């Protein structure tokens, strides 16, 4: 019985390994083709940052109509896809555009206002912010309550605070109403629930759940942060677990 079990496990791993080159090839180019489809929960706030000075922007959930995808872009079904803006200086895609699907830490692009992508440390804060406080009702069909609109705009403001400000020594130093970064970088906002946004930011300590996020990036339109659908995340984690199991069994043998 033990021999049969080991044989079955070996056959499973061999099958997985044989299929891996095809999977890697299929996921080499990661894109989604999307066009703006309006806003979900959101409201207009005034921001300074990312090349804007006292500009009114839509802060909250953006909707997109997805019509095609390659590689990781296929993790999202065609149809309605939602996300949050992470690039203030450009506008929404008014025609169907082919976006690159990138690791969160590699966005936004271009990076002229940041001197580079956000990096792993900021990306981890965004993942934890999303994992702790994102509410899927903000991305529903609506109509939305005043509270939902206010919460979604506060969440967007918190994302921009993380992306555009220099990292503070402690999370309690974040403040979405104050530009704390010298020079042209930094972020500040008005007409937003700052108490809520700052309260969320001040709880980020690295111990909370972290969402599986990607950046949709296109040169000429805004970049967006989108969450990988949960079933896809489970599959990706399962593949990693299978390799870990294989490694442990080899060590035992």
C-alpha positions, 0 to 999 in steps of 0.5 A: 500500500505504501509503495502504491501511494508513493507511486501515485504521488510520483506520477502526479508530480511527473504529470505536473512537471511535464505540464509546467513548461506549457504553463510557463509559456502561456503565462509569459505575456500577461495582459488584459484588454479593458475599457472604462465602464464608469465608477462603482462606490466613489466620490469626488475629492481634491488631491495634491500629488502624482503631478496634480495640484489641487485637482478634483478626482474620482476616488473609489472603485473603477469599473472596466469591461474586459474583453480579452486576456493572456497569461495571468490576464485570463485569471479574470473572466471577461466582463466586469472587472473592478479596481482602484487607481494607482496613477493620478497623472493619467486618465481612464481608458476611453477605448479598449486598451491592452494593459500589462498585468504586473506584480504590485511592487512593479507599479505604477508605470511610468515612475517619474514621480516616484523615482521608481516603482513603489517597491516591495515594502509599499506593496506589502502595506497596500496588500495588508490595507486591502486584506484588512479593510476592502469591502466587496460591496463597494464594487457591486452594481449599486446603488450605493449609500453615502457611507459606501461612497465615503468609505471607498474614497477613503480607501483610495486616498489611503492607497495614494498615501502609501504609493506617493509618500515616502515611508514613515518611520511608523505607520501612525505618521501617515496622514492623508491630509498632509504632504509629508514628503519633500520635493515634488513627491508626496500626497495630500487630500481634502473632502475625504473621510481622513479619520477613517483613512488614517485609522486604517493606515495606522493599524498596518503593522505587517500582521494582517491578512494580505490580498493577492493584487496585481497592477494593470499598466498601460502607457497613456492611461491610468494604472490600476490595482486589481485583486486576483479572483480567489479561486485562481489564488487557491490554484496558484497556492496549490501548485506551490504546495504540491512542489513543497510536498514533493520536496518533503517526500524526497527528503524522507526517502 
